[in-house]
């Protein structure tokens, strides 16, 4: 297995992780920003106020984007296992 193959495999794995985690992280970021703006305008400085909406947003994103994330991960695994003969001696 050459160095270029290892780098390509690592790049593809990182891109798959970012692609799969992106919707949940983005939605959590958006909800956190909205809660922070709400806290700043109302001067409510409760630190635990943002946790429940973020958790619910991540859960909703996992339910909504779950089939797509599973398909992306399954396609990556299928490509990885399909090319296993290239990785072994």
VENGI-V722824 format. One record per residue. RES is the residue in three letters. OMEGA is omega in degrees with one decimal (* if undefined). Layout:
BEGIN
res->RES omega->OMEGA
res->RES omega->OMEGA
END
This chain:
BEGIN
res->UNK omega->-175.5
res->UNK omega->179.0
res->UNK omega->180.0
res->UNK omega->178.7
res->UNK omega->179.6
res->UNK omega->179.2
res->UNK omega->178.0
res->UNK omega->178.9
res->UNK omega->177.6
res->UNK omega->178.6
res->UNK omega->-179.8
res->UNK omega->178.8
res->UNK omega->179.0
res->UNK omega->179.1
res->UNK omega->177.5
res->UNK omega->178.3
res->UNK omega->179.0
res->UNK omega->179.9
res->UNK omega->-178.4
res->UNK omega->-177.2
res->UNK omega->-174.6
res->UNK omega->-178.6
res->UNK omega->-179.8
res->UNK omega->179.1
res->UNK omega->178.9
res->UNK omega->179.1
res->UNK omega->176.5
res->UNK omega->177.1
res->UNK omega->-179.8
res->UNK omega->179.0
res->UNK omega->177.6
res->UNK omega->178.4
res->UNK omega->178.7
res->UNK omega->178.8
res->UNK omega->178.9
res->UNK omega->176.8
res->UNK omega->176.5
res->UNK omega->179.3
res->UNK omega->-179.4
res->UNK omega->-178.3
res->UNK omega->-179.4
res->UNK omega->-178.9
res->UNK omega->171.9
res->UNK omega->-175.3
res->UNK omega->177.5
res->UNK omega->-174.9
res->UNK omega->-176.7
res->UNK omega->-176.9
res->UNK omega->-175.0
res->UNK omega->-173.4
res->UNK omega->-176.3
res->UNK omega->177.6
res->UNK omega->177.8
res->UNK omega->179.4
res->UNK omega->178.6
res->UNK omega->178.5
res->UNK omega->178.3
res->UNK omega->177.0
res->UNK omega->178.0
res->UNK omega->177.8
res->UNK omega->178.6
res->UNK omega->178.5
res->UNK omega->-176.8
res->UNK omega->-176.7
res->UNK omega->-176.6
res->UNK omega->179.9
res->UNK omega->178.2
res->UNK omega->179.7
res->UNK omega->178.1
res->UNK omega->178.6
res->UNK omega->179.2
res->UNK omega->179.8
res->UNK omega->178.7
res->UNK omega->177.5
res->UNK omega->177.4
res->UNK omega->179.8
res->UNK omega->179.1
res->UNK omega->176.7
res->UNK omega->-179.4
res->UNK omega->-179.7
res->UNK omega->177.7
res->UNK omega->179.5
res->UNK omega->-177.2
res->UNK omega->-179.5
res->UNK omega->177.1
res->UNK omega->-175.1
res->UNK omega->179.9
res->UNK omega->-175.5
res->UNK omega->*
END
